[in-house]
Amino acid sequence: MTAGQINDYTGASALLDSLPMAQWILADRSYVADWFRDALEKKGIKSCIQGRKS
């Protein structure tokens, strides 16, 4: 989505409004932020994101 030195949240935030209709999204641990899960939930998308290491 973005260059290696750019935080993944920058790209995720920019693309949230253009996500297609979906029932769920599969993402890696780098997208585990609460704001991202909340935004997906508001769109009716269930997130399948592995939890934090700690």
Secondary structure, DSSP 8 states (H G I E B T S, - for coil): ---TTS-HHHHHHHHGGG----SEEEE-GGG--HHHHHHHHHTT-EEEE-----
